[in-house]
Structures are given as C-alpha cells and as structure tokens.
Amino acid sequence: QVQLVESGGGLVQPGGSLRLSCAASRSIASIYAMGWYRQAPGKQRELVTTITRGGSTNYADSVKGRFTISRDNAKNTVYLEMNSLKPEDTAVYYCNAKSVTISATRDYWGQGTQVTVSS
C-alpha cells in the first residue's frame, strides 16, 4: 500500500503558475506509474498527466506545453508544475499511484487539492 498527500493548491489569476506536490508514504521508485488527475464540478475525473518509473510522460492535449510532471524518487514525491493557467483548469487535482504486479493492478489516490483559476 501507499498513502499519497497532495499540497500546493490555491487561488491563482489567469496566466499564473502553481506547483503541486504529491508525497508518498513509501518509495515510489518501483511503482509502475505516478500521475495527476483532476475533477471539475459536475464533470468526471480526467487524466492530466502520468510519468512511468522509466520516466516516460503522457499529457492530456489540454495541458500540453503548459504543465510538466516530474518525480523525485529520493524524496518519494511527484510534482506538477502548472504554467499559463486558465479558468478551465479549475478543479480538484488528485495524485495517483498505479501499482502493477503479476497478480493485480491497483490504483491509489490522494485526498485531492483544490486549484482555482480566477481573476
């Protein structure tokens, strides 16, 4: 198992930046993939970005060129750098850890952190 705790959310003006952090309770080096998802009011949770243990990244089209995911295995932490924020980026952002073993695939989630982009 792994517990995830997000931080860094808040209120920011359009065009501004925020950096989210996701601290894991144990080593993330062997976890198949870490990622960020978001859920806006009245909408389904959607993928924002993922990073595999090998360092490969994947981004939703809506955030390409503006968001960057990174991981620090020594600190058991994943980051999401968000630039050029837009009002449509407003959502609760959730950290995800995907564990893949021979017997099962399991998803772990943090409690979420609110990001509000508004003037």
N, CA, C and O of each residue as an XYZ file, in Angstrom:
476
protein
N       0.827     -1.199      0.000
C       0.000      0.000      0.000
C       0.858      1.244      0.000
O       2.035      1.213      0.361
N       0.242      2.348     -0.415
C       0.932      3.628     -0.377
C      -0.096      4.718     -0.122
O      -1.157      4.742     -0.746
N       0.220      5.615      0.792
C      -0.625      6.783      1.045
C      -0.028      7.974      0.300
O       1.189      8.147      0.234
N      -0.916      8.782     -0.253
C      -0.497      9.937     -1.044
C      -1.100     11.210     -0.437
O      -2.279     11.241     -0.084
N      -0.291     12.240     -0.323
C      -0.758     13.518      0.220
C      -0.363     14.635     -0.743
O       0.818     14.886     -0.983
N      -1.385     15.297     -1.286
C      -1.143     16.413     -2.193
C      -1.052     17.730     -1.431
O      -1.617     17.879     -0.348
N      -0.339     18.666     -2.009
C      -0.261     20.014     -1.466
C       0.069     20.985     -2.598
O       0.467     20.580     -3.690
N      -0.108     22.277     -2.310
C       0.272     23.295     -3.272
C      -0.861     23.947     -4.027
O      -0.634     24.876     -4.802
N      -2.075     23.481     -3.817
C      -3.204     24.099     -4.499
C      -3.506     25.478     -3.944
O      -2.944     25.898     -2.933
N      -4.405     26.175     -4.625
C      -4.788     27.502     -4.157
C      -5.479     28.295     -5.240
O      -5.888     27.759     -6.269
N      -5.599     29.585     -4.985
C      -6.230     30.518     -5.910
C      -5.150     31.267     -6.687
O      -4.212     31.807     -6.100
N      -5.289     31.292     -7.993
C      -4.307     31.971     -8.835
C      -5.030     32.677     -9.971
O      -6.085     32.226    -10.419
N      -4.467     33.775    -10.432
C      -5.069     34.511    -11.540
C      -4.764     33.823    -12.868
O      -3.772     33.104    -12.991
N      -5.621     34.050    -13.854
C      -5.331     33.508    -15.190
C      -3.950     33.945    -15.656
O      -3.552     35.097    -15.481
N      -3.224     32.997    -16.256
C      -1.865     33.267    -16.690
C      -0.813     32.977    -15.633
O       0.384     32.994    -15.918
N      -1.257     32.713    -14.425
C      -0.339     32.454    -13.327
C       0.155     31.020    -13.294
O      -0.143     30.214    -14.176
N       0.922     30.725    -12.248
C       1.539     29.407    -12.102
C       1.313     28.849    -10.704
O       1.143     29.589     -9.735
N       1.316     27.537    -10.631
C       1.268     26.821     -9.363
C       2.097     25.554     -9.482
O       2.268     25.010    -10.573
N       2.609     25.092     -8.352
C       3.328     23.832     -8.315
C       2.685     22.928     -7.272
O       2.669     23.242     -6.082
N       2.162     21.814     -7.733
C       1.573     20.834     -6.831
C       2.607     19.784     -6.471
O       3.475     19.441     -7.273
N       2.500     19.282     -5.251
C       3.365     18.204     -4.794
C       2.517     17.034     -4.321
O       1.408     17.212     -3.817
N       3.056     15.848     -4.494
C       2.396     14.630     -4.023
C       3.441     13.807     -3.283
O       4.353     13.247     -3.891
N       3.298     13.741     -1.972
C       4.245     12.998     -1.149
C       3.692     11.607     -0.878
O       2.554     11.453     -0.435
N       4.509     10.602     -1.148
C       4.101      9.212     -0.923
C       4.677      8.697      0.383
O       5.714      9.162      0.855
N       3.970      7.716      0.960
C       4.359      7.182      2.268
C       5.491      6.167      2.173
O       6.078      5.781      3.184
N       5.789      5.743      0.959
C       6.894      4.814      0.772
C       7.570      5.089     -0.561
O       7.166      5.980     -1.307
N       8.581      4.328     -0.841
C       9.337      4.516     -2.069
C       8.439      4.411     -3.303
O       7.609      3.508     -3.413
N       8.624      5.348     -4.220
C       7.863      5.315     -5.462
C       8.685      4.792     -6.629
O       8.193      4.704     -7.755
N       9.931      4.446     -6.360
C      10.830      4.044     -7.440
C      10.316      2.841     -8.209
O      10.522      2.734     -9.418
N       9.642      1.929     -7.504
C       9.188      0.701     -8.152
C       7.730      0.767     -8.603
O       7.225     -0.171     -9.220
N       7.064      1.860     -8.297
C       5.664      1.991     -8.710
C       5.614      2.193    -10.212
O       6.370      2.994    -10.762
N       4.728      1.471    -10.873
C       4.659      1.471    -12.332
C       4.498      2.877    -12.901
O       5.222      3.266    -13.818
N       3.565      3.625    -12.366
C       3.340      4.975    -12.869
C       2.730      5.848    -11.780
O       1.946      5.391    -10.949
N       3.113      7.105    -11.815
C       2.502      8.126    -10.964
C       1.808      9.120    -11.889
O       2.228      9.334    -13.026
N       0.738      9.723    -11.377
C       0.041     10.655    -12.251
C      -0.808     11.659    -11.502
O      -0.981     11.592    -10.285
N      -1.326     12.584    -12.272
C      -2.255     13.590    -11.759
C      -3.542     13.532    -12.577
O      -3.529     13.455    -13.806
N      -4.639     13.573    -11.852
C      -5.963     13.639    -12.457
C      -6.662     14.851    -11.879
O      -6.231     15.391    -10.860
N      -7.727     15.280    -12.512
C      -8.493     16.404    -11.973
C      -9.977     16.193    -12.207
O     -10.398     15.489    -13.125
N     -10.748     16.825    -11.347
C     -12.197     16.738    -11.454
C     -12.804     18.104    -11.193
O     -12.688     18.658    -10.100
N     -13.450     18.630    -12.213
C     -14.137     19.908    -12.091
C     -15.581     19.651    -11.650
O     -16.094     18.548    -11.840
N     -16.238     20.650    -11.068
C     -17.619     20.471    -10.620
C     -18.528     20.004    -11.754
O     -18.534     20.592    -12.836
N     -19.294     18.945    -11.501
C     -20.225     18.449    -12.491
C     -19.601     17.644    -13.610
O     -20.290     17.254    -14.553
N     -18.298     17.390    -13.519
C     -17.624     16.640    -14.577
C     -16.960     15.394    -14.016
O     -16.760     15.269    -12.808
N     -16.624     14.479    -14.909
C     -15.925     13.274    -14.493
C     -14.445     13.564    -14.264
O     -13.878     14.510    -14.810
N     -13.854     12.728    -13.451
C     -12.407     12.843    -13.238
C     -11.694     12.530    -14.548
O     -12.052     11.586    -15.252
N     -10.688     13.326    -14.863
C      -9.965     13.143    -16.113
C      -8.461     13.110    -15.884
O      -7.935     13.696    -14.938
N      -7.792     12.405    -16.783
C      -6.341     12.325    -16.722
C      -5.724     13.661    -17.099
O      -6.138     14.293    -18.071
N      -4.739     14.084    -16.333
C      -3.963     15.275    -16.667
C      -2.613     14.850    -17.230
O      -2.231     15.259    -18.326
N      -1.897     14.027    -16.474
C      -0.573     13.604    -16.905
C      -0.110     12.417    -16.093
O      -0.543     12.233    -14.955
N       0.774     11.602    -16.670
C       1.385     10.493    -15.969
C       2.876     10.441    -16.265
O       3.356     10.973    -17.266
N       3.592      9.784    -15.361
C       5.013      9.533    -15.564
C       5.304      8.117    -15.083
O       4.948      7.751    -13.963
N       5.951      7.328    -15.927
C       6.251      5.951    -15.561
C       7.533      5.889    -14.738
O       8.256      6.877    -14.613
N       7.798      4.725    -14.186
C       9.024      4.566    -13.403
C      10.262      4.711    -14.276
O      11.358      4.970    -13.777
N      10.082      4.544    -15.581
C      11.190      4.746    -16.504
C      11.340      6.186    -16.950
O      12.296      6.528    -17.646
N      10.389      7.044    -16.548
C      10.490      8.452    -16.880
C       9.679      8.905    -18.081
O       9.708     10.083    -18.435
N       8.956      7.989    -18.713
C       8.122      8.374    -19.852
C       6.911      9.141    -19.366
O       6.299      8.789    -18.357
N       6.570     10.201    -20.097
C       5.451     11.048    -19.692
C       4.348     11.060    -20.738
O       4.570     10.786    -21.917
N       3.159     11.386    -20.266
C       1.981     11.469    -21.117
C       1.144     12.637    -20.609
O       0.962     12.794    -19.402
N       0.636     13.457    -21.529
C      -0.147     14.633    -21.135
C      -1.467     14.685    -21.895
O      -1.547     14.294    -23.059
N      -2.490     15.170    -21.221
C      -3.741     15.482    -21.902
C      -3.472     16.629    -22.883
O      -2.645     17.501    -22.617
N      -4.167     16.618    -24.001
C      -3.951     17.664    -25.006
C      -4.179     19.057    -24.434
O      -3.522     20.018    -24.834
N      -5.109     19.157    -23.501
C      -5.482     20.463    -22.967
C      -4.387     21.104    -22.128
O      -4.432     22.307    -21.872
N      -3.398     20.317    -21.693
C      -2.348     20.862    -20.833
C      -0.960     20.788    -21.452
O       0.005     21.273    -20.862
N      -0.847     20.194    -22.623
C       0.458     20.066    -23.276
C       1.088     21.444    -23.478
O       0.438     22.391    -23.922
N       2.354     21.521    -23.142
C       3.069     22.776    -23.298
C       2.914     23.731    -22.128
O       3.620     24.735    -22.045
N       1.989     23.422    -21.221
C       1.766     24.301    -20.066
C       2.096     23.613    -18.743
O       2.572     24.256    -17.807
N       1.842     22.309    -18.667
C       2.066     21.551    -17.432
C       3.262     20.624    -17.614
O       3.527     20.129    -18.709
N       3.973     20.403    -16.518
C       5.106     19.480    -16.527
C       5.065     18.612    -15.282
O       4.971     19.118    -14.164
N       5.135     17.309    -15.480
C       5.196     16.375    -14.359
C       6.643     15.939    -14.162
O       7.397     15.778    -15.122
N       7.011     15.752    -12.899
C       8.347     15.253    -12.598
C       8.274     14.427    -11.327
O       7.314     14.525    -10.563
N       9.295     13.617    -11.107
C       9.323     12.797     -9.904
C      10.712     12.826     -9.303
O      11.716     12.841    -10.015
N      10.753     12.835     -7.973
C      11.999     12.776     -7.230
C      11.935     11.512     -6.387
O      11.344     11.513     -5.307
N      12.533     10.450     -6.867
C      12.451      9.174     -6.160
C      13.118      9.240     -4.787
O      12.702      8.542     -3.862
N      14.132     10.060     -4.651
C      14.826     10.168     -3.359
C      13.915     10.771     -2.295
O      14.054     10.474     -1.109
N      12.985     11.617     -2.727
C      12.059     12.262     -1.784
C      10.675     11.608     -1.813
O       9.770     12.044     -1.102
N      10.510     10.576     -2.624
C       9.204      9.906     -2.764
C       8.113     10.916     -3.100
O       7.021     10.866     -2.535
N       8.402     11.815     -4.003
C       7.497     12.915     -4.309
C       7.373     13.102     -5.818
O       8.339     12.979     -6.571
N       6.150     13.403     -6.223
C       5.859     13.740     -7.612
C       5.361     15.180     -7.645
O       4.634     15.621     -6.755
N       5.758     15.894     -8.672
C       5.386     17.303     -8.795
C       4.591     17.547    -10.072
O       4.717     16.823    -11.060
N       3.772     18.587    -10.018
C       3.088     19.046    -11.219
C       3.276     20.555    -11.296
O       2.707     21.311    -10.510
N       4.081     20.970    -12.252
C       4.314     22.388    -12.492
C       3.285     22.856    -13.502
O       3.213     22.334    -14.615
N       2.482     23.848    -13.109
C       1.403     24.336    -13.966
C       1.645     25.807    -14.290
O       1.700     26.652    -13.397
N       1.786     26.094    -15.568
C       2.011     27.458    -16.037
C       0.884     27.890    -16.972
O       0.113     27.067    -17.466
N       0.807     29.183    -17.198
C      -0.216     29.744    -18.099
C      -1.604     29.198    -17.772
O      -2.345     28.759    -18.652
N      -1.929     29.238    -16.497
C      -3.186     28.644    -16.051
C      -4.394     29.391    -16.611
O      -4.386     30.610    -16.784
N      -5.419     28.609    -16.882
C      -6.662     29.129    -17.447
C      -7.828     28.830    -16.498
O      -7.741     27.905    -15.690
N      -8.904     29.593    -16.587
C     -10.061     29.300    -15.719
C     -10.550     27.858    -15.869
O     -11.032     27.267    -14.903
N     -10.432     27.296    -17.050
C     -10.873     25.915    -17.250
C      -9.975     24.878    -16.584
O     -10.305     23.692    -16.577
N      -8.866     25.297    -16.033
C      -8.013     24.398    -15.246
C      -8.516     24.257    -13.809
O      -8.005     23.439    -13.044
N      -9.505     25.046    -13.454
C     -10.070     24.968    -12.104
C     -10.659     23.591    -11.848
O     -11.505     23.114    -12.605
N     -10.206     22.960    -10.775
C     -10.637     21.598    -10.441
C      -9.965     21.160     -9.150
O      -9.069     21.829     -8.636
N     -10.416     20.029     -8.644
C      -9.680     19.345     -7.586
C      -8.683     18.421     -8.281
O      -9.057     17.621     -9.138
N      -7.435     18.536     -7.908
C      -6.371     17.745     -8.519
C      -5.995     16.602     -7.588
O      -5.726     16.805     -6.404
N      -5.982     15.397     -8.148
C      -5.696     14.191     -7.387
C      -4.407     13.528     -7.864
O      -4.151     13.417     -9.063
N      -3.628     13.103     -6.924
C      -2.434     12.324     -7.226
C      -2.819     10.851     -7.297
O      -3.656     10.375     -6.530
N      -2.200     10.149     -8.221
C      -2.485      8.727     -8.416
C      -1.190      7.936     -8.487
O      -0.204      8.373     -9.080
N      -1.217      6.764     -7.868
C      -0.117      5.808     -7.999
C      -0.700      4.513     -8.541
O      -1.652      3.965     -7.985
N      -0.126      4.036     -9.622
C      -0.613      2.799    -10.227
C       0.429      1.710    -10.007
O       1.542      1.772    -10.529
N       0.038      0.713     -9.223
C       0.917     -0.407     -8.925
C       0.521     -1.592     -9.799
O      -0.637     -2.012     -9.802
N       1.481     -2.122    -10.531
C       1.223     -3.261    -11.414
C       2.101     -4.427    -10.999
O       3.328     -4.332    -11.002
N       1.447     -5.543    -10.637
C       2.181     -6.766    -10.322
C       1.640     -7.892    -11.186
O       0.696     -7.708    -11.953
N       2.241     -9.039    -11.051
C       1.783    -10.197    -11.829
C       0.332    -10.521    -11.502
O      -0.435    -10.932    -12.373
N      -0.033    -10.333    -10.246
C      -1.360    -10.758     -9.799
C      -2.426     -9.683     -9.891
O      -3.612     -9.999     -9.979
N      -2.028     -8.419     -9.872
C      -3.061     -7.388     -9.823
C      -2.531     -6.013    -10.188
O      -1.335     -5.733    -10.102
N      -3.468     -5.165    -10.599
C      -3.180     -3.741    -10.802
C      -4.009     -2.973     -9.796
O      -5.216     -3.192     -9.686
N      -3.374     -2.076     -9.059
C      -4.096     -1.308     -8.039
C      -3.811      0.162     -8.211
O      -2.691      0.569     -8.519
N      -4.850      0.951     -8.004
C      -4.731      2.408     -8.025
C      -4.875      2.958     -6.623
O      -5.766      2.561     -5.871
N      -3.992      3.872     -6.285
C      -4.043      4.571     -5.004
C      -4.238      6.051     -5.288
O      -3.704      6.591     -6.258
N      -5.026      6.706     -4.410
C      -5.377      8.104     -4.626
C      -5.110      8.939     -3.398
O      -5.239      8.475     -2.266
N      -4.735     10.177     -3.641
C      -4.665     11.137     -2.555
C      -6.031     11.744     -2.313
O      -7.009     11.386     -2.970
N      -6.090     12.675     -1.355
C      -7.362     13.279     -0.982
C      -7.738     14.443     -1.886
O      -8.878     14.907     -1.859
N      -6.800     14.913     -2.675
C      -7.055     15.997     -3.615
C      -6.691     17.360     -3.062
O      -6.706     17.589     -1.853
N      -6.365     18.253     -3.974
C      -6.075     19.634     -3.616
C      -6.777     20.552     -4.619
O      -6.736     20.316     -5.826
N      -7.417     21.595     -4.103
C      -8.215     22.478     -4.954
C      -7.330     23.491     -5.657
O      -6.487     24.143     -5.040
N      -7.539     23.609     -6.961
C      -6.896     24.655     -7.756
C      -8.003     25.515     -8.366
O      -8.878     25.011     -9.071
N      -7.955     26.800     -8.089
C      -8.945     27.730     -8.620
C      -8.235     28.816     -9.403
O      -7.368     29.512     -8.876
N      -8.608     28.954    -10.662
C      -8.014     29.971    -11.532
C      -9.089     31.015    -11.823
O     -10.056     30.754    -12.539
N      -8.897     32.187    -11.257
C      -9.918     33.216    -11.367
C      -9.318     34.591    -11.114
O      -8.374     34.741    -10.338
N      -9.881     35.586    -11.777
C      -9.432     36.951    -11.534
C     -10.319     37.621    -10.498
O     -10.100     38.783    -10.156
